[in-house]
Amino acid sequence: MDTKTFWINKHMQKQSIDIVQINLGNVCNQICSHCHIDASPLGNKNMDWNTAQKIAHTIAASAIKHVEFTGGAPELNPNLKWFIEELVKNNKSVTVRTNLTVLDMPERAFYIELYKKYKVKLVASLPCYLPENVDKQRGAGVYTKSIGVLKKLNALGYGQNGLSLDLVYNPLGDFLPPEQKVLQQDYAQFLKEHYGVTFNEVIPITNAPIGRFKEILRQEKKLNHYRNLLKKSYNPATVDKLMCRMLLSIDCQGYIYDCDFNLALNIRLKGYEQVKFWDIDLARFTPEITFDEHCYACTAGHGSSCNGALINVGEAEEVKKATCMGTDG
């Protein structure tokens, strides 16, 4: 199977939207080497109040049940608190994808109690359980601050007692994530033994060769190797479970995308390039998904999504063998 032809010619439409992911902007207190949004303290994109109101009111009136906030650091947007209160009031499930260290800032520490009050699900970035790897990817001192915040979250019941706390793993270089089950065991054992920290799940995410990560790969002359690795590892069993089939991503201005990677590349939803979220008819909304080379990141190996691997190990190994045999002739 010619995987390049697959991505160019495949026509696939979205199913009913189950998750809306709201990117509040690129303002962040960290500068991570793998960041596809190029977020930093100097970020110049941050959702305003008028846009936030329109998005929240549209979601409240819809059948959409799950809303995720991302960035940058979502906590650095002044509208996040109101967003959470408004959506929970309208019976929506809310997830915040946090970098943890922003919750160590005195002026943002109140979010820890707020998250508990509204039972917000937290998906926290901790790209490795080893301190040297985290600090290399995210900056000096990030690991220690992250552990401190995790302990505070544990003390309030996160990672246990029904309050959900997941950790996100990102590879440090030009390779695919290990098996999710193995990562789960390694993280759980190390964090419990060394810090007494508990959590629910580890979510491995394959880095897309875009943004800051792409530039690092280019500087290290590894970009072509990584792109070829993703293509060679393409697994057709992942396609039916791709998150872009049931997810809609919204940027800080209200424009819509198939996913956060397309948002980072400014590839707006096909046929809706000039349409904002509050102007679409969600009841009749089945647009065609736009695929490009970076989409191999979500289809390689076990597959990748904001919620972890797409398929189990048996499916991945079985299809990979078949695909390799077909490719090798």
SEKE-389222 format. One record per residue: x, y, z of N, C-alpha, C in turn. Coordinates in steps of 0.001 Angstrom, whole numbers. Each point is the difference from the previous one (the first is absolute). Layout:
BEGIN
SITE  nX  nY  nZ  caX  caY  caZ  cX  cY  cZ
SITE  X  Y  Z  X  Y  Z  X  Y  Z
...
This chain:
BEGIN
SITE  nX  nY  nZ  caX  caY  caZ  cX  cY  cZ
SITE  839  -1196  0  -839  1196  0  874  1247  0
SITE  -274  943  -909  743  1251  -72  -589  960  1027
SITE  674  137  1135  -561  806  1082  -50  1476  -364
SITE  915  462  -809  -31  1400  -427  -1268  255  -813
SITE  -303  -913  -908  -1225  127  -791  -1225  -62  894
SITE  67  -829  1039  -1129  -98  928  -343  1366  570
SITE  997  696  510  -289  1263  667  -415  1082  -982
SITE  461  -62  -1214  -391  1021  -976  -1414  -238  -490
SITE  -355  -1241  -227  -1261  -316  -669  -1133  -428  915
SITE  285  -310  1261  -1030  -503  885  -1046  1069  306
SITE  -1266  -331  -217  -1097  908  331  -714  -572  1221
SITE  46  747  1078  -603  -459  1243  -711  1183  656
SITE  -1219  -244  426  -770  1064  628  -36  -176  1506
SITE  -210  1105  685  -181  -70  1439  -1302  -717  325
SITE  36  -685  1148  -1220  -551  553  -608  1084  894
SITE  -1017  -332  762  -564  1004  898  1070  435  995
SITE  62  1287  298  1048  548  846  -245  -378  1455
SITE  985  -698  575  -104  -437  1392  813  897  929
SITE  1089  557  -533  895  839  803  299  1299  -736
SITE  -109  1106  710  463  1292  -505  1245  374  788
SITE  1084  241  -706  1259  385  626  246  1478  -275
SITE  77  783  1060  134  1452  -127  1434  400  312
SITE  694  532  -995  1361  479  197  -79  1491  349
SITE  319  320  1248  -172  1371  485  1112  942  -436
SITE  1046  -536  -610  1069  867  -491  1368  -604  213
SITE  1039  782  -276  1371  -505  91  813  665  1110
SITE  -697  572  979  686  573  1157  289  -1111  1004
SITE  1254  -141  405  397  -1078  895  1138  466  886
SITE  136  -598  1165  1108  318  898  1223  -871  -268
SITE  -109  -902  -986  1110  -881  -366  322  151  -1491
SITE  1174  -492  -372  393  -66  -1416  493  -1419  -246
SITE  -903  -889  -426  333  -1420  -146  534  -301  -1397
SITE  985  -874  -63  667  -284  -1266  -896  -731  -992
SITE  -1056  -690  492  -857  -772  -899  -1295  729  -345
SITE  -157  1251  447  -1277  699  -132  -352  301  -1455
SITE  -1173  -484  -438  -412  225  -1381  -673  1355  -182
SITE  -385  659  1102  -656  1311  -55  1014  1135  104
SITE  1261  -330  309  1037  1008  249  -398  931  1138
SITE  -588  -569  1044  -450  796  1140  1186  446  854
SITE  -176  1170  653  1049  543  858  -573  1178  787
SITE  768  544  943  -459  1200  712  -198  1198  -931
SITE  585  -69  -1187  -141  1092  -965  -1126  -255  -1003
SITE  -800  -1054  232  -1105  -290  -904  -930  1201  -152
SITE  -474  210  -1222  -822  1185  -279  -1442  -338  -357
SITE  -406  -1252  277  -1372  -413  -294  -674  -422  1297
SITE  -1146  628  309  -720  -319  1217  -1477  333  -232
SITE  -877  -971  173  -1421  186  -303  -612  1123  826
SITE  -776  873  -669  -631  1102  711  -1368  -397  551
SITE  -573  873  801  -1260  -252  702  -1168  -208  -963
SITE  -70  801  -1034  -1108  -104  -951  1  -1358  -692
SITE  1169  -451  -428  124  -1312  -654  -342  -1122  965
SITE  494  98  1228  -274  -1025  1009  -1500  -136  244
SITE  -707  1113  108  -1446  -26  223  -741  -703  -1139
SITE  368  344  -1221  -682  -588  -1155  224  -1514  -64
SITE  1220  -430  280  307  -1430  -38  -755  -740  1103
SITE  51  520  1212  -651  -668  1131  -1504  -96  -198
SITE  -616  1054  -478  -1450  -12  -190  -415  -959  -1117
SITE  843  -122  -1029  -286  -941  -1086  95  -1436  504
SITE  1029  -296  776  160  -1351  562  -1147  -321  954
SITE  -378  974  839  -1069  -224  978  -1306  -377  -682
SITE  -243  552  -1184  -1251  -260  -715  68  -1243  -884
SITE  1155  -674  -10  205  -1152  -881  -78  -1304  775
SITE  98  -1114  -753  0  -1333  614  1408  -450  377
SITE  1007  813  -279  1387  -339  331  163  -123  1507
SITE  626  -1090  431  126  -271  1432  1392  268  564
SITE  1023  -91  -850  1372  60  506  749  1200  -575
SITE  601  783  881  749  1190  -405  1385  -52  630
SITE  1021  211  -826  1378  19  487  619  1368  -248
SITE  804  457  951  731  1259  -153  1480  -270  -112
SITE  620  664  -968  1429  -150  -210  586  1359  -342
SITE  1275  51  -278  678  1256  -309  1297  -301  -720
SITE  1025  742  368  357  740  1176  -420  -641  1307
SITE  75  821  1018  -525  -397  1299  -1405  575  123
SITE  -1035  -848  8  -1377  518  61  -224  920  1197
SITE  690  -273  1108  -180  794  1211  466  1446  -159
SITE  762  287  -1039  460  1374  -229  -982  803  -840
SITE  -1129  -596  -352  -1063  759  -648  -987  466  1072
SITE  -350  1279  22  -855  525  1074  -1419  -533  -5
SITE  -387  -697  -1058  -1374  -473  -117  -195  -1458  410
SITE  1076  -703  353  -133  -1432  282  -931  -266  1184
SITE  133  742  1075  -850  -216  1173  -1480  117  -371
SITE  -340  1063  -717  -1396  191  -416  -449  -1122  -924
SITE  850  -376  -922  -298  -1100  -927  -407  -1253  779
SITE  827  -383  969  -259  -1222  767  -1330  92  723
SITE  -225  1107  684  -1240  171  751  -1220  -56  -914
SITE  88  641  -1147  -1121  51  -935  -297  -1370  -603
SITE  1028  -725  -384  -197  -1294  -644  -500  -1055  983
SITE  569  -16  1204  -461  -956  1008  -1458  278  362
SITE  -361  1267  76  -1386  386  276  -952  -567  -1046
SITE  514  -177  -1214  -808  -545  -1097  271  -1482  -243
SITE  475  -677  1043  167  -1458  -7  994  -504  -1044
SITE  1052  757  -225  1058  -438  -899  1173  -549  819
SITE  644  -1030  -537  1201  -561  616  1206  823  -451
SITE  796  476  962  1105  907  -320  1349  -650  318
SITE  912  101  -954  1384  -442  170  923  1181  -236
SITE  1012  142  833  1037  1008  -226  1322  -721  -204
SITE  673  345  -1067  1323  -563  -285  1025  1001  545
SITE  531  -309  1174  853  928  744  1469  -392  -69
SITE  873  991  100  1436  -312  22  525  -165  1428
SITE  -884  49  990  307  -162  1421  714  1206  605
SITE  1102  446  -572  783  1055  643  -753  1320  72
SITE  -958  219  -893  -787  1231  74  -791  43  1302
SITE  -316  -1174  551  -736  -78  1265  908  249  1198
SITE  1301  126  -236  958  358  1030  152  1516  113
SITE  -545  726  -976  44  1460  33  -1031  499  1014
SITE  385  848  948  -922  447  1050  -1317  547  -527
SITE  50  732  -1103  -1219  610  -536  -882  -983  -775
SITE  483  -1221  -183  -797  -1011  -707  -276  -1231  874
SITE  530  -27  1200  -149  -1159  886  -1447  -267  393
SITE  -863  1030  -80  -1413  -184  362  -702  -1019  -884
SITE  567  -246  -1182  -633  -951  -921  -36  -1415  572
SITE  937  -345  859  16  -1346  562  -1302  -274  758
SITE  -407  923  850  -1256  -149  735  -1200  110  -937
SITE  97  874  -993  -1089  160  -966  -235  -1295  -769
SITE  1086  -644  -418  -118  -1257  -735  -697  -1063  851
SITE  367  -44  1280  -652  -969  884  -1490  313  128
SITE  -329  1261  215  -1394  405  206  -889  -436  -1152
SITE  499  149  -1233  -813  -298  -1181  330  -1368  -614
SITE  810  -786  720  354  -1348  -454  563  6  -1428
SITE  856  957  -266  647  121  -1308  1001  -1140  -162
SITE  -50  -675  -1130  998  -1016  -300  1293  690  -420
SITE  1124  -453  539  1285  594  -323  858  -958  -813
SITE  544  524  -1088  975  -723  -814  1279  808  89
SITE  962  -504  752  1173  782  381  1249  -447  -745
SITE  763  964  -468  1229  -296  -733  1113  -398  959
SITE  489  -1209  -175  1208  -469  680  660  -968  -975
SITE  757  542  -965  444  -793  -1150  964  -1134  300
SITE  403  -132  1248  782  -1167  435  -87  -50  1519
SITE  286  -1159  588  11  -90  1461  1385  303  572
SITE  1004  174  -869  1353  312  441  245  1507  -65
SITE  524  606  1066  146  1457  43  880  581  -1102
SITE  1101  -679  -323  912  562  -999  -659  108  -1384
SITE  -860  -962  -330  -668  41  -1302  -1059  1090  -57
SITE  -734  175  1082  -1030  1046  36  641  1377  -98
SITE  1044  245  785  638  1312  -13  675  289  -1335
SITE  501  -1041  -663  608  199  -1316  -1045  443  -1016
SITE  -1201  -549  101  -1052  296  -958  -781  1267  344
SITE  -115  306  1310  -916  1049  421  653  1161  738
SITE  1271  -154  379  683  1090  691  451  -388  1399
SITE  1091  612  461  581  -315  1302  -991  257  1127
SITE  -119  -962  915  -858  156  1155  -1448  -384  -204
SITE  -389  -310  -1236  -1395  -327  -287  -429  -1281  708
SITE  869  -996  25  -367  -1279  610  -338  163  1484
SITE  851  696  728  -217  178  1438  -1312  727  266
SITE  -271  1054  -753  -1258  735  164  -1193  -892  -349
SITE  144  -804  -1056  -1091  -874  -425  -339  -1022  1081
SITE  1021  -578  606  -222  -977  1075  -698  672  1181
SITE  413  1212  331  -635  729  1089  -1486  217  -234
SITE  -355  353  -1239  -1413  214  -339  -760  -1322  6
SITE  621  -1057  -489  -658  -1312  23  -315  -432  1429
SITE  889  285  920  -259  -340  1407  -1192  780  535
SITE  -112  1267  -372  -1138  812  434  -1301  -547  -584
SITE  41  -416  -1256  -1192  -567  -646  -389  -1318  666
SITE  990  -830  297  -263  -1260  715  -661  263  1344
SITE  460  1030  694  -535  312  1332  -1473  381  -53
SITE  -453  498  -1167  -1406  370  -172  -838  -1127  -594
SITE  652  -1137  -267  -748  -1146  -518  217  -294  -1457
SITE  814  799  -690  284  -286  -1407  906  -1223  -117
SITE  -270  -802  -1017  737  -1245  -176  -566  -1114  839
SITE  -1123  280  662  -683  -963  868  -1366  604  356
SITE  -821  -706  682  -1270  524  512  -882  657  -1065
SITE  108  -453  -1227  -920  476  -1025  394  1269  -722
SITE  1082  661  428  482  1191  -716  1116  -440  -936
SITE  -204  197  -1295  869  -598  -1011  1231  849  -292
SITE  1156  -648  72  1284  635  -289  813  -924  -891
SITE  158  379  -1265  815  -756  -943  1289  758  -288
SITE  1048  -728  -323  1294  589  -323  332  -248  -1465
SITE  551  1005  -658  337  -104  -1423  1491  -223  -186
SITE  314  -1066  -767  1382  -302  -381  237  452  -1437
SITE  1123  704  -226  447  337  -1358  1428  -489  -193
SITE  304  -651  -1114  1381  -419  -256  951  1198  -3
SITE  1215  -226  439  995  1061  79  694  245  -1345
SITE  -100  -982  -897  698  144  -1273  -767  -604  -1156
SITE  748  -476  -998  -596  -471  -1258  -364  -1479  95
SITE  -894  -329  916  -449  -1389  145  -1454  -16  462
SITE  -619  -1181  -120  -1403  -161  384  -113  -312  1487
SITE  -1152  284  599  -187  -341  1416  40  -1511  210
SITE  454  -455  1154  -102  -1422  345  -1464  -384  178
SITE  -234  -1272  231  -1354  -494  231  -609  689  1228
SITE  -1265  366  -94  -662  749  1064  -1  -762  1332
SITE  -220  -1304  -55  -43  -795  1228  1348  12  712
SITE  1077  -83  -766  1349  18  579  281  1353  639
SITE  -359  1069  -702  185  1340  552  -766  166  1306
SITE  -1234  -494  -1  -842  102  1188  692  -636  1207
SITE  545  -1170  -200  661  -704  1096  1255  737  463
SITE  789  495  -949  1239  692  349  -277  1306  749
SITE  -924  786  -523  -368  1254  666  -520  -275  1413
SITE  -950  -928  103  -649  -268  1292  1010  -432  1047
SITE  894  -908  -372  985  -519  956  969  1092  443
SITE  529  751  -967  1016  1009  321  -590  1140  830
SITE  -1128  540  -429  -578  1150  692  -497  -357  1398
SITE  -518  -1216  150  -474  -432  1317  1176  -228  942
SITE  1033  -685  -474  1137  -334  859  810  1234  410
SITE  166  948  -932  877  1138  271  -722  1204  598
SITE  -1290  160  -341  -700  1219  422  -1365  -256  634
SITE  -463  -1242  -1  -1323  -282  531  -1121  527  -864
SITE  294  266  -1264  -981  582  -930  -794  -1106  -696
SITE  -1306  192  -93  -873  -921  -733  -756  758  -1087
SITE  -489  -754  -980  -732  588  -1128  -876  -1091  -589
SITE  -772  323  -1016  -885  -996  -603  627  -695  -1204
SITE  263  737  -1072  520  -605  -1230  1184  793  -521
SITE  873  -696  -739  1032  675  -792  -481  44  -1443
SITE  77  1172  -597  -431  192  -1386  1226  264  -864
SITE  433  -977  -802  1129  247  -907  -477  705  -1268
SITE  655  1074  -353  -339  741  -1219  1225  47  -905
SITE  -178  -415  -1245  1077  65  -987  171  1439  -458
SITE  1211  501  53  257  1375  -420  -180  148  -1509
SITE  -756  1015  -412  -135  311  -1422  1184  867  -421
SITE  558  -246  -1185  1158  786  -444  -426  1373  -512
SITE  -485  823  921  -419  1365  -314  471  912  1125
SITE  -109  1291  -199  322  960  1045  1439  -97  473
SITE  185  190  1312  1335  36  596  715  -1345  -130
SITE  -749  -1093  104  603  -1330  -119  572  -209  -1398
SITE  -705  469  -1009  488  -104  -1377  1327  745  -167
SITE  96  1192  588  1216  788  -146  1181  -674  689
SITE  -251  -618  1151  1074  -715  697  474  -1196  -825
SITE  -965  -743  -549  367  -1133  -859  808  475  -1211
SITE  -395  1133  -558  727  532  -1158  1428  371  388
SITE  154  665  1151  1335  401  457  888  -1207  259
SITE  -606  -1079  501  767  -1209  303  110  -933  -1202
SITE  -517  446  -1146  17  -777  -1248  -697  -1355  165
SITE  -1122  15  760  -766  -1215  243  -1414  78  -560
SITE  -334  1095  -674  -1376  201  -450  -421  -1066  -1005
SITE  831  -258  -995  -363  -1006  -1011  -99  -1391  620
SITE  917  -305  918  -45  -1305  670  -1319  -165  755
SITE  -403  1045  709  -1218  -102  800  -1237  -105  -886
SITE  -33  792  -1043  -1135  -83  -928  -93  -1399  -603
SITE  1142  -559  -392  -11  -1348  -581  -414  -1045  1027
SITE  424  189  1249  -402  -922  1070  -1517  -5  154
SITE  -613  1179  8  -1461  81  131  -691  -692  -1171
SITE  515  224  -1199  -611  -619  -1177  151  -1520  25
SITE  1197  -465  340  242  -1448  43  -836  -675  1091
SITE  -315  750  1034  -745  -553  1126  -1507  183  -158
SITE  -420  522  -1142  -1436  214  -241  -785  -1292  228
SITE  -1081  103  749  -813  -1160  360  -1454  257  -395
SITE  -490  -615  -1066  -1363  262  -463  -1078  -339  1019
SITE  335  -839  996  -1002  -343  1016  -353  1190  881
SITE  815  1065  -51  -257  1177  831  -1018  957  -618
SITE  -209  -99  -1303  -733  1039  -730  -1427  199  495
SITE  -709  -1076  237  -1392  126  436  -133  576  1401
SITE  1112  61  741  -60  500  1378  680  1355  171
SITE  368  648  -1099  659  1293  89  -880  1016  726
SITE  600  800  869  -775  929  810  -649  1091  -842
SITE  578  304  -1167  -564  1066  -831  -1371  -367  -565
SITE  -385  -1263  102  -1305  -417  -517  -1142  480  883
SITE  271  253  1273  -1067  400  915  362  1221  834
SITE  1097  668  -371  475  1163  740  -7  1233  -886
SITE  -269  1133  608  82  1284  -688  883  910  829
SITE  963  647  -645  920  894  692  -334  1445  -348
SITE  26  865  1019  -346  1417  -175  1178  854  439
SITE  375  994  -801  1113  857  391  -489  1215  790
SITE  927  854  394  -334  1107  899  -863  1064  -667
SITE  -158  -72  -1315  -886  929  -698  -1354  -618  -335
SITE  -123  -1312  221  -1263  -673  -279  -15  -784  -1294
SITE  1103  -2  -762  69  -783  -1234  154  -1478  346
SITE  -371  -879  -933  -101  -1425  303  945  -860  -852
SITE  422  -1123  604  1017  -870  -580  -337  -1454  315
SITE  630  -912  -735  -195  -1430  267  668  -437  1292
SITE  1099  646  366  729  -381  1210  952  1128  366
SITE  665  -143  1143  920  1036  472  1258  83  -860
SITE  388  -1092  -654  1151  43  -905  -329  838  -1237
SITE  -1175  -218  -581  -410  817  -1138  -138  1460  411
SITE  -466  225  1226  -100  1369  513  1378  652  33
SITE  996  -740  474  1357  535  82  535  368  -1380
SITE  -435  -747  -1013  445  243  -1373  -928  935  -770
SITE  -1030  503  689  -996  893  -604  -719  -645  -1185
SITE  -264  -1320  117  -773  -711  -1011  -1444  -75  497
SITE  -791  977  -380  -1370  67  499  -876  -1074  -636
SITE  -1139  -238  615  -908  -1044  -437  -431  218  -1446
SITE  88  -1052  -787  -310  81  -1423  -1444  444  -222
SITE  -170  1060  -770  -1331  534  -287  -500  985  1038
SITE  770  150  1103  -406  901  1086  1142  961  357
SITE  827  315  -985  1213  772  277  -280  1378  612
SITE  -1112  606  -366  -325  1337  513  -1180  -19  973
SITE  -389  -1200  443  -1160  -145  883  475  -203  1434
SITE  -666  647  945  357  -169  1402  -955  -981  670
SITE  442  -543  1123  -696  -1093  664  -1471  291  230
SITE  -331  1172  459  -1384  321  348  -902  193  -1219
SITE  572  -25  -1190  -799  162  -1227  -253  -1319  -733
SITE  502  -1125  529  -243  -1276  -673  -1267  -655  544
SITE  -594  -851  -810  -1180  -770  411  479  -1378  426
SITE  165  -200  1295  556  -1252  497  -890  -1199  -300
SITE  -1278  225  -208  -927  -1096  -296  213  -542  -1412
SITE  598  798  -862  257  -413  -1395  1471  228  -331
SITE  851  -563  808  1423  325  -82  817  -1272  -181
SITE  312  -337  -1235  829  -1173  -298  1049  372  -1062
SITE  874  960  308  986  447  -988  1052  -1055  -290
SITE  673  155  -1120  1101  -889  -357  1240  364  792
SITE  710  -1012  468  1216  208  788  1178  258  -945
SITE  843  948  372  1190  314  -788  1207  -736  561
SITE  602  -860  -816  1198  -738  398  1231  564  -694
SITE  1141  -112  667  1276  399  -591  1095  -864  615
SITE  1246  270  -349  1096  -867  433  115  -141  1514
SITE  -279  1060  740  138  -69  1456  -982  -987  631
SITE  -1053  -382  -742  -1009  -933  526  578  -1396  238
SITE  1148  -296  -591  634  -1289  263  306  -174  1491
SITE  193  1105  708  305  -97  1435  -1127  -684  763
SITE  -1234  225  -451  -1150  -597  695  -284  -1430  -452
SITE  603  -423  -1099  -289  -1333  -545  1179  -959  124
SITE  1097  439  599  1192  -845  112  -117  -950  1194
SITE  446  -1220  -174  47  -965  1097  -1356  -276  609
SITE  -146  280  1291  -1264  -233  694  -997  1136  -224
SITE  422  1013  -751  -849  1166  -203  118  961  1159
SITE  -350  1250  -252  162  1030  1012  -1199  929  -12
SITE  -399  417  1199  -1082  981  127  177  743  1299
SITE  -828  991  239  63  747  1260  -382  -864  1191
SITE  -546  -1188  -270  -373  -916  1079  839  -1274  -4
SITE  1099  4  -761  909  -1135  25  -21  -835  -1262
SITE  509  -1228  110  86  -913  -1150  -1390  -320  -529
SITE  -77  -259  -1294  -1292  -247  -644  -371  -1469  -47
SITE  1012  -867  -14  -267  -1439  -113  899  -753  966
SITE  -338  -1264  264  809  -774  934  1228  -584  -696
SITE  859  -595  795  1283  -495  -513  -192  -1073  -1056
SITE  -907  -912  223  -225  -1085  -952  -371  521  -1371
SITE  -905  961  -47  -397  590  -1283  1183  679  -663
SITE  790  733  786  1131  738  -566  1019  -948  -604
SITE  382  -1033  741  1033  -917  -483  -487  -789  -1201
SITE  -1243  -446  35  -521  -796  -1101  -31  799  -1295
SITE  -502  1233  70  -109  817  -1213  1358  461  -472
SITE  883  324  936  1322  462  -397  743  -1075  -771
SITE  -96  -1256  428  652  -1090  -717  -567  -123  -1410
SITE  -1321  80  -87  -643  -117  -1302  401  1132  -917
SITE  58  1223  545  349  1162  -791  1454  -95  -459
SITE  885  -415  905  1416  -117  -382  179  -1042  -1096
SITE  -728  -1102  115  116  -1045  -1027  -493  525  -1350
SITE  -1056  814  72  -535  551  -1238  952  1009  -608
SITE  634  826  874  932  1016  -482  1277  -637  -558
SITE  444  -1040  697  1264  -629  -433  -182  -902  -1215
SITE  -1247  -212  -354  -242  -744  -1216  -201  -1468  174
